[in-house]
Amino acid sequence: MATRRYSLKQKSYIITEFLQLEERYITQNRKIDIARERYRVKFGIPVPSRDCIYKLLVKNRVYGSLENRKNTGRRRSVRTPAVINQVKDLVAADREAAIATQLAK
């Protein structure tokens, strides 16, 4: 199942709705249900899951922003022209060795 991407406007709306409910004395689950219902009425699209809302809350508290962070994945290896040529040479040498082995049999 594909993960749905929510716009910054949609993310901020649901977190704002939740935080407005923070001042009331109701359970956290009920606050999320109310925020999800308001989201559904406003946008008319599939509503973020509880887990998604919890993660957005944590992201907002830790980083102070709901924007996607850049460079959070694995760093790319170096792909300089010199390294690319070295790899091509190694592949060609390996191919020649494989052909020589086949001819020797």
C-alpha positions as a LaTeX table, in Angstrom:
\begin{tabular}{lrrr}
\hline
Residue & $x$ (\AA) & $y$ (\AA) & $z$ (\AA) \\
\hline
Met1 & 0.00 & 0.00 & 0.00 \\
Ala2 & 1.45 & 3.36 & $-1.02$ \\
Thr3 & 2.14 & 5.98 & 1.60 \\
Arg4 & 0.09 & 9.13 & 1.18 \\
Arg5 & 1.99 & 12.42 & 1.15 \\
Tyr6 & 0.25 & 15.30 & 2.87 \\
Ser7 & 0.97 & 18.91 & 1.99 \\
Leu8 & 2.44 & 21.24 & 4.58 \\
Lys9 & $-0.92$ & 23.03 & 4.74 \\
Gln10 & $-2.72$ & 19.77 & 5.52 \\
Lys11 & $-0.16$ & 18.73 & 8.14 \\
Ser12 & $-0.25$ & 22.10 & 9.87 \\
Tyr13 & $-4.06$ & 22.13 & 9.84 \\
Ile14 & $-4.44$ & 18.83 & 11.67 \\
Ile15 & $-1.73$ & 19.68 & 14.21 \\
Thr16 & $-3.29$ & 23.12 & 14.81 \\
Glu17 & $-6.68$ & 21.51 & 15.37 \\
Phe18 & $-5.15$ & 19.02 & 17.81 \\
Leu19 & $-3.24$ & 21.71 & 19.70 \\
Gln20 & $-6.37$ & 23.86 & 20.02 \\
Leu21 & $-8.02$ & 20.89 & 21.72 \\
Glu22 & $-5.04$ & 20.52 & 24.12 \\
Glu23 & $-6.56$ & 23.09 & 26.45 \\
Arg24 & $-9.72$ & 21.02 & 26.95 \\
Tyr25 & $-9.85$ & 18.23 & 29.48 \\
Ile26 & $-10.54$ & 15.31 & 27.17 \\
Thr27 & $-8.48$ & 12.23 & 26.41 \\
Gln28 & $-5.76$ & 12.36 & 23.79 \\
Asn29 & $-7.51$ & 9.70 & 21.70 \\
Arg30 & $-10.68$ & 11.81 & 21.65 \\
Lys31 & $-8.68$ & 14.90 & 20.63 \\
Ile32 & $-7.21$ & 12.98 & 17.71 \\
Asp33 & $-10.67$ & 11.74 & 16.69 \\
Ile34 & $-12.04$ & 15.30 & 16.72 \\
Ala35 & $-9.04$ & 16.65 & 14.78 \\
Arg36 & $-9.37$ & 13.84 & 12.21 \\
Glu37 & $-13.10$ & 14.56 & 11.76 \\
Arg38 & $-12.44$ & 18.28 & 11.25 \\
Tyr39 & $-9.72$ & 17.41 & 8.73 \\
Arg40 & $-12.08$ & 15.12 & 6.82 \\
Val41 & $-14.75$ & 17.82 & 6.65 \\
Lys42 & $-12.30$ & 20.52 & 5.49 \\
Phe43 & $-10.28$ & 18.55 & 2.91 \\
Gly44 & $-12.61$ & 15.69 & 1.95 \\
Ile45 & $-9.70$ & 13.30 & 1.36 \\
Pro46 & $-8.45$ & 10.26 & 3.31 \\
Val47 & $-7.63$ & 11.22 & 6.87 \\
Pro48 & $-4.15$ & 10.70 & 8.37 \\
Ser49 & $-3.92$ & 7.71 & 10.68 \\
Arg50 & $-3.46$ & 8.09 & 14.43 \\
Asp51 & 0.14 & 6.98 & 14.04 \\
Cys52 & 0.74 & 9.65 & 11.39 \\
Ile53 & $-0.70$ & 12.32 & 13.69 \\
Tyr54 & 1.45 & 11.14 & 16.63 \\
Lys55 & 4.54 & 11.29 & 14.41 \\
Leu56 & 3.63 & 14.79 & 13.23 \\
Leu57 & 3.20 & 15.89 & 16.86 \\
Val58 & 6.63 & 14.52 & 17.77 \\
Lys59 & 8.20 & 16.10 & 14.68 \\
Asn60 & 6.62 & 19.44 & 15.58 \\
Arg61 & 7.83 & 19.26 & 19.19 \\
Val62 & 11.36 & 18.05 & 18.41 \\
Tyr63 & 12.18 & 20.08 & 15.30 \\
Gly64 & 9.68 & 22.93 & 15.57 \\
Ser65 & 8.61 & 22.33 & 11.99 \\
Leu66 & 6.47 & 19.95 & 9.96 \\
Glu67 & 8.54 & 20.20 & 6.80 \\
Asn68 & 10.30 & 17.11 & 5.52 \\
Arg69 & 13.94 & 17.12 & 6.54 \\
Lys70 & 16.56 & 16.94 & 3.84 \\
Asn71 & 19.45 & 14.46 & 3.76 \\
Thr72 & 17.97 & 12.09 & 6.30 \\
Gly73 & 18.83 & 8.98 & 4.29 \\
Arg74 & 22.01 & 7.23 & 3.37 \\
Arg75 & 24.77 & 9.44 & 2.04 \\
Arg76 & 25.62 & 8.96 & $-1.61$ \\
Ser77 & 28.99 & 7.55 & $-2.45$ \\
Val78 & 31.48 & 9.52 & $-4.49$ \\
Arg79 & 30.87 & 9.29 & $-8.22$ \\
Thr80 & 33.74 & 11.16 & $-9.75$ \\
Pro81 & 34.82 & 10.50 & $-13.34$ \\
Ala82 & 38.03 & 8.86 & $-12.05$ \\
Val83 & 36.07 & 6.37 & $-9.90$ \\
Ile84 & 33.65 & 5.63 & $-12.75$ \\
Asn85 & 36.59 & 4.87 & $-15.08$ \\
Gln86 & 38.19 & 2.60 & $-12.47$ \\
Val87 & 34.97 & 0.59 & $-12.18$ \\
Lys88 & 34.69 & 0.33 & $-15.97$ \\
Asp89 & 38.29 & $-0.93$ & $-16.15$ \\
Leu90 & 37.63 & $-3.53$ & $-13.43$ \\
Val91 & 34.50 & $-4.77$ & $-15.20$ \\
Ala92 & 36.34 & $-5.01$ & $-18.54$ \\
Ala93 & 39.26 & $-6.88$ & $-16.92$ \\
Asp94 & 36.87 & $-9.28$ & $-15.22$ \\
Arg95 & 35.04 & $-9.86$ & $-18.50$ \\
Glu96 & 38.35 & $-10.60$ & $-20.28$ \\
Ala97 & 39.35 & $-13.02$ & $-17.52$ \\
Ala98 & 36.01 & $-14.83$ & $-17.76$ \\
Ile99 & 36.38 & $-15.17$ & $-21.55$ \\
Ala100 & 39.96 & $-16.46$ & $-21.17$ \\
Thr101 & 38.77 & $-19.03$ & $-18.62$ \\
Gln102 & 36.02 & $-20.19$ & $-20.98$ \\
Leu103 & 38.49 & $-20.55$ & $-23.89$ \\
Ala104 & 40.96 & $-22.51$ & $-21.73$ \\
Lys105 & 38.36 & $-25.19$ & $-21.04$ \\
\hline
\end{tabular}
